[in-house]
């Protein structure tokens, strides 16, 4: 397939100005200020962006591709999100994981779902394990899973500071981190431990202690949901100064709640002068959003959706933040941390994962691996059972 996108204002994420982008197969092969001369006999699909902004596809580094939940009974398990829930949101790369339910939902099932999403045109990887220790693996160990299973790039989401966790000790998380790190060295994969951080007052204490007492590099420790409490977020910002990357979740925040929305959190992160390469934003898509009372009993239930990512992006642009300032948190930073070599940038030789934005800064056209999935907000490719 050959596609020529003309007259796009390209953010790569750095602003390149008005450019023409030529895609062959699943790769970007040309970006320039002159329309490339192409043989008239070639069957080229031409799209005129008319000056609209073109950005790399969003990377969602934390999504429950098999569905999450189950904390309030089997009927509360969330169904697996379908293909267009990602593509309509501009998500062209997703990293799947298991959460509270890492028993009924298995690593094997998650790998199968990742393969299915790949077959439908998305780019997808995953983490072995889930909330609990010992982690739910396919081959018997974290290191073996990462080394032997192409789709698996780390372990997670391991729960800490949460009443649903296995209450892991420092030795537990250090052992997991060493397994993931060595597997990453052997394979060139990310080799990270992705931590679910709950509401507990201990916050990121275990991660700080691991950095204080071992030789493990800080990049291995990758906590998420760090904006769920304001004090926790301050801890997380401080952690980035030691070399860790943190993940902000784009979940709904009620007025007066002791939490920061994704937009507020990213702005506070920038205003603190923290390293802008060490923050990502994810949706927790397909994951359950339970509300618990003081006894730990669930009193409310909802689930997260991939659409939270473009909503947060658009909100930040509406607030006056420059596209090139915020875009790395939605694409480039995750690609760098997770060692997804051909993702997160608009450049020659990179995967053709592209979004053309509308006037409201939302995805209008979405291309994944060189194929249009969404045109004028409407999905033209759907999942197998949609």
C-alpha positions as CSV (number, residue, x, y, z in Angstrom):
1,X,0.0,0.0,0.0
2,X,1.2,3.5,-0.9
3,X,-0.2,6.6,0.7
4,X,0.8,10.2,0.2
5,X,-0.4,12.7,2.9
6,X,0.0,16.2,1.5
7,X,0.1,19.6,3.3
8,X,0.2,18.3,6.9
9,X,1.6,20.4,9.8
10,X,3.9,17.8,11.2
11,X,4.8,17.3,14.9
12,X,7.4,14.6,15.0
13,X,7.1,15.4,18.1
14,X,9.2,18.5,17.3
15,X,7.4,20.9,15.0
16,X,8.5,20.4,11.3
17,X,6.1,22.8,9.7
18,X,4.1,22.1,6.6
19,X,5.3,18.8,5.1
20,X,4.3,16.0,2.7
21,X,4.5,12.4,4.1
22,X,4.9,9.3,1.9
23,X,4.1,5.9,3.3
24,X,5.0,2.6,1.6
25,X,3.8,-0.5,3.3
26,X,3.9,0.0,7.0
27,X,6.8,2.5,7.1
28,X,7.3,6.2,6.5
29,X,9.7,6.5,3.6
30,X,9.7,10.3,2.9
31,X,9.0,13.5,4.7
32,X,9.7,16.8,2.9
33,X,8.5,20.2,1.8
34,X,8.2,19.1,-1.8
35,X,5.7,16.7,-3.2
36,X,7.7,13.6,-4.2
37,X,7.7,12.7,-7.9
38,X,5.9,9.4,-8.2
39,X,5.3,7.2,-11.2
40,X,1.8,7.7,-12.5
41,X,1.4,4.0,-12.8
42,X,1.6,3.5,-9.1
43,X,-1.6,3.1,-7.2
44,X,-1.1,5.9,-4.6
45,X,-3.8,6.9,-2.1
46,X,-3.6,10.6,-1.7
47,X,-5.0,12.5,1.3
48,X,-4.8,16.3,1.6
49,X,-4.5,17.3,5.2
50,X,-5.1,21.0,4.3
51,X,-2.7,22.2,6.9
52,X,-4.1,20.0,9.8
53,X,-1.7,18.8,12.4
54,X,-0.2,15.3,11.9
55,X,1.3,13.6,15.0
56,X,2.5,10.1,15.9
57,X,-0.1,7.6,17.0
58,X,-0.7,7.5,20.7
59,X,1.0,4.7,22.7
60,X,-1.1,3.3,25.6
61,X,1.5,1.7,27.9
62,X,-1.1,0.3,30.3
63,X,-4.3,-1.4,29.1
64,X,-6.3,-4.4,30.1
65,X,-6.6,-6.0,26.7
66,X,-8.5,-9.0,28.0
67,X,-10.7,-6.8,30.2
68,X,-10.2,-6.3,33.9
69,X,-12.3,-6.1,37.1
70,X,-13.9,-8.9,39.0
71,X,-13.5,-7.3,42.4
72,X,-17.3,-7.5,43.1
73,X,-18.1,-10.9,41.7
74,X,-17.7,-12.8,38.4
75,X,-20.4,-10.7,36.7
76,X,-18.2,-7.6,37.2
77,X,-15.4,-8.8,34.9
78,X,-15.0,-6.2,32.1
79,X,-15.2,-7.6,28.6
80,X,-12.1,-7.3,26.4
81,X,-12.1,-3.9,24.5
82,X,-12.6,-4.3,20.8
83,X,-10.2,-2.9,18.1
84,X,-12.1,0.3,17.4
85,X,-12.0,1.3,21.0
86,X,-8.3,1.8,20.5
87,X,-8.2,3.1,17.0
88,X,-11.0,5.7,17.3
89,X,-9.0,7.1,20.2
90,X,-5.9,7.3,18.1
91,X,-4.2,4.5,20.0
92,X,-2.0,2.6,17.5
93,X,0.2,0.8,20.0
94,X,-1.0,-0.8,23.2
95,X,0.8,-2.7,26.0
96,X,-1.5,-5.2,27.7
97,X,-1.5,-6.5,31.3
98,X,-3.4,-8.4,34.0
99,X,-4.6,-6.7,37.2
100,X,-6.5,-7.9,40.2
101,X,-7.7,-11.0,38.4
102,X,-4.6,-12.8,37.3
103,X,-6.1,-16.2,38.1
104,X,-9.2,-16.5,35.9
105,X,-7.6,-14.2,33.3
106,X,-4.3,-15.7,32.4
107,X,-1.0,-14.6,30.8
108,X,-1.7,-17.2,28.1
109,X,-5.1,-15.5,27.3
110,X,-3.5,-12.1,27.3
111,X,-0.9,-13.2,24.8
112,X,-3.6,-14.6,22.6
113,X,-5.5,-11.3,22.7
114,X,-2.3,-9.4,21.8
115,X,-1.8,-11.7,18.8
116,X,-5.5,-11.1,17.8
117,X,-5.0,-7.3,18.0
118,X,-1.9,-7.6,15.9
119,X,-3.8,-9.6,13.3
120,X,-6.4,-6.8,13.2
121,X,-3.8,-4.2,12.5
122,X,-2.8,-2.8,15.9
123,X,0.8,-2.9,17.4
124,X,0.6,-4.7,20.7
125,X,2.9,-6.1,23.4
126,X,2.3,-7.1,27.0
127,X,3.6,-7.7,30.5
128,X,3.7,-11.1,32.2
129,X,2.3,-11.4,35.7
130,X,-0.4,-9.4,37.4
131,X,-1.1,-7.9,40.8
132,X,0.2,-10.8,42.8
133,X,3.4,-12.6,43.8
134,X,4.4,-15.1,42.7
135,X,3.5,-13.7,39.3
136,X,1.2,-15.5,36.9
137,X,3.7,-16.6,34.2
138,X,3.5,-18.8,31.1
139,X,6.8,-20.6,31.3
140,X,7.4,-20.7,35.0
141,X,9.4,-17.6,35.6
142,X,9.5,-13.9,34.7
143,X,12.9,-14.1,33.1
144,X,11.9,-17.1,31.0
145,X,8.7,-15.4,29.8
146,X,10.4,-12.3,28.7
147,X,13.2,-14.2,27.0
148,X,11.1,-16.8,25.3
149,X,7.8,-15.0,24.5
150,X,8.2,-12.4,21.8
151,X,5.2,-10.4,22.9
152,X,6.2,-10.0,26.6
153,X,8.5,-7.0,27.4
154,X,8.4,-6.8,31.2
155,X,6.4,-7.8,34.3
156,X,3.4,-6.1,35.8
157,X,1.2,-4.7,37.0
158,X,2.6,-5.7,40.4
159,X,0.4,-4.2,43.1
160,X,2.0,-2.3,46.0
161,X,0.4,0.0,48.7
162,X,-2.9,-1.6,48.0
163,X,-5.2,-3.9,50.0
164,X,-5.7,-6.1,47.0
165,X,-1.9,-6.8,46.6
166,X,0.1,-9.8,47.9
167,X,1.7,-7.4,50.4
168,X,5.1,-7.9,48.7
169,X,8.3,-7.3,50.7
170,X,11.3,-5.4,49.6
171,X,13.0,-8.8,48.8
172,X,10.0,-9.8,46.6
173,X,10.2,-6.7,44.4
174,X,14.0,-6.7,44.2
175,X,13.9,-10.3,43.0
176,X,11.3,-9.5,40.3
177,X,13.2,-6.4,39.2
178,X,16.4,-8.4,38.9
179,X,14.6,-11.1,36.8
180,X,13.1,-8.5,34.5
181,X,16.3,-6.5,34.2
182,X,18.5,-9.5,33.2
183,X,15.8,-10.7,30.7
184,X,15.9,-7.2,29.2
185,X,19.7,-7.3,28.9
186,X,19.5,-10.8,27.2
187,X,16.8,-9.7,24.7
188,X,17.1,-6.0,24.1
189,X,13.5,-5.6,25.5
190,X,12.4,-3.1,28.1
191,X,12.8,-5.4,31.1
192,X,10.8,-3.2,33.4
193,X,8.6,-3.8,36.4
194,X,5.3,-2.0,36.0
195,X,3.9,-1.3,39.5
196,X,0.3,-0.7,40.3
197,X,0.4,1.8,43.2
198,X,-2.7,1.9,45.4
199,X,-4.0,4.3,47.9
200,X,-1.9,3.1,50.8
201,X,0.2,5.5,52.8
202,X,3.3,3.6,52.0
203,X,3.2,5.0,48.5
204,X,6.5,4.4,46.7
205,X,8.5,3.4,49.8
206,X,9.4,0.0,48.5
207,X,10.7,1.4,45.2
208,X,12.9,4.0,47.0
209,X,14.3,1.3,49.3
210,X,15.1,-0.9,46.3
211,X,17.0,2.0,44.7
212,X,18.8,2.7,48.0
213,X,19.9,-0.9,48.7
214,X,20.6,-2.5,45.3
215,X,22.5,-1.9,42.1
216,X,19.4,-2.2,39.9
217,X,19.0,0.8,37.5
218,X,16.2,3.2,38.2
219,X,14.7,2.8,34.7
220,X,13.6,-0.8,35.7
221,X,11.0,0.6,38.2
222,X,8.0,2.0,36.4
223,X,5.0,2.9,38.7
224,X,1.6,3.8,37.4
225,X,-1.6,5.5,38.8
226,X,0.7,8.0,40.5
227,X,-1.8,10.8,40.2
228,X,-4.4,8.9,42.3
229,X,-3.3,10.8,45.5
230,X,-1.7,14.3,45.5
231,X,0.9,13.3,48.0
232,X,1.7,10.2,46.0
233,X,2.2,12.4,42.9
234,X,4.8,14.5,44.7
235,X,6.7,11.3,45.7
236,X,6.5,10.2,42.0
237,X,7.9,13.4,40.7
238,X,10.8,13.1,43.1
239,X,11.4,9.5,41.9
240,X,12.0,10.7,38.3
241,X,15.0,12.7,39.5
242,X,16.6,9.3,40.4
243,X,16.0,8.0,36.8
244,X,12.7,6.2,37.0
245,X,9.8,6.9,34.6
246,X,6.3,7.4,36.0
247,X,2.9,6.8,34.4
248,X,0.0,9.1,34.9
249,X,-3.5,7.5,34.5
250,X,-6.2,9.4,32.6
251,X,-9.0,8.4,34.9
252,X,-12.0,10.6,35.9
253,X,-11.4,12.9,39.0
254,X,-14.3,14.3,40.9
255,X,-14.2,17.9,42.2
256,X,-12.6,18.0,45.6
257,X,-11.1,14.5,45.3
258,X,-7.6,14.0,46.6
259,X,-6.2,13.2,43.2
260,X,-5.0,15.0,40.1
261,X,-6.5,14.6,36.6
262,X,-4.1,13.6,33.9
263,X,-4.1,17.1,32.6
264,X,-3.5,18.7,36.0
265,X,-0.8,16.1,36.8
266,X,1.1,16.7,33.6
267,X,1.0,20.5,34.0
268,X,2.3,20.2,37.6
269,X,5.0,17.9,36.4
270,X,6.2,20.4,33.9
271,X,5.9,23.3,36.3
272,X,8.1,21.4,38.8
273,X,10.8,21.3,36.2
274,X,11.0,17.5,36.2
275,X,12.6,15.6,33.3
276,X,10.1,15.7,30.5
277,X,11.3,12.4,29.0
278,X,10.4,10.4,32.2
279,X,6.6,10.7,32.2
280,X,3.9,8.8,30.3
281,X,0.2,8.8,30.1
282,X,-2.0,5.7,29.9
283,X,-5.7,4.9,29.9
284,X,-6.0,1.8,32.1
285,X,-8.5,0.9,29.3
286,X,-10.6,-2.1,30.0
287,X,-9.6,-1.9,33.6
288,X,-12.2,-1.7,36.4
289,X,-12.6,1.6,38.3
290,X,-14.0,0.4,41.6
291,X,-14.8,2.6,44.6
292,X,-14.3,1.1,48.0
293,X,-15.5,2.1,51.4
294,X,-13.4,2.2,54.5
295,X,-13.9,-1.6,55.1
296,X,-12.6,-2.4,51.6
297,X,-16.0,-3.3,50.2
298,X,-16.8,-2.1,46.7
299,X,-19.5,0.6,46.6
300,X,-19.2,1.7,43.0
301,X,-18.1,0.3,39.7
302,X,-17.1,1.6,36.3
303,X,-14.4,0.8,33.7
304,X,-11.7,2.8,32.0
305,X,-11.6,3.5,28.2
306,X,-8.9,4.3,25.7
307,X,-10.8,7.5,24.7
308,X,-9.4,9.1,27.9
309,X,-6.1,9.5,26.2
310,X,-7.1,11.8,23.4
311,X,-9.5,13.6,25.8
312,X,-6.5,14.5,28.0
313,X,-4.4,15.5,25.1
314,X,-7.1,17.8,23.7
315,X,-7.7,19.3,27.1
316,X,-4.1,20.2,27.5
317,X,-4.0,21.9,24.1
318,X,-7.2,23.8,24.9
319,X,-5.4,25.0,28.0
320,X,-2.7,26.5,25.9
321,X,0.0,23.9,26.1
322,X,2.0,23.5,22.9
323,X,1.6,20.2,21.0
324,X,5.3,19.6,20.9
325,X,5.5,20.1,24.7
326,X,2.9,17.5,25.7
327,X,3.1,15.0,22.8
328,X,6.2,13.0,24.2
329,X,4.1,12.0,27.2
330,X,1.6,10.4,24.9
331,X,4.0,8.7,22.5
332,X,7.7,9.2,22.4
333,X,8.5,8.6,26.1
334,X,6.8,5.3,26.2
335,X,8.5,4.1,23.0
336,X,11.9,5.1,24.5
337,X,11.3,3.4,27.9
338,X,9.7,0.3,26.5
339,X,12.3,0.0,23.7
340,X,9.8,0.0,20.9
341,X,12.4,1.1,18.3
342,X,10.1,2.1,15.4
343,X,7.3,3.8,17.5
344,X,6.6,7.2,18.9
345,X,8.0,9.5,16.2
346,X,7.2,10.8,12.7
347,X,10.4,10.2,10.8
348,X,11.7,8.3,7.8
349,X,12.1,4.6,8.5
350,X,9.6,4.7,11.4
351,X,6.3,2.7,11.5
352,X,3.5,4.6,9.8
353,X,1.4,5.1,13.0
354,X,-0.2,8.5,12.4
355,X,-3.0,10.8,13.6
356,X,-4.4,13.8,11.7
357,X,-6.1,16.0,14.3
358,X,-9.3,17.9,13.8
359,X,-10.0,21.5,14.9
360,X,-10.8,20.4,18.4
361,X,-7.4,18.6,18.7
362,X,-9.0,15.1,18.5
363,X,-8.1,12.3,16.1
364,X,-9.9,12.7,12.8
365,X,-7.9,10.3,10.7
366,X,-5.9,7.4,12.2
367,X,-3.4,5.2,10.4
368,X,-1.9,2.1,12.0
369,X,1.0,0.3,10.4
370,X,0.4,2.1,7.1
371,X,-3.3,1.4,6.9
372,X,-6.1,3.8,7.5
373,X,-8.3,2.6,10.3
374,X,-10.3,5.7,10.9
375,X,-11.3,8.4,8.4
376,X,-13.4,11.5,9.4
377,X,-13.8,10.0,12.8
378,X,-15.4,6.8,11.4
379,X,-13.8,3.4,11.7
380,X,-13.3,1.8,8.3
381,X,-11.7,-1.3,9.8
382,X,-13.4,-3.0,12.6
383,X,-12.5,-5.9,14.9
384,X,-13.5,-9.4,13.9
385,X,-16.7,-9.5,16.0
386,X,-17.7,-5.8,15.8
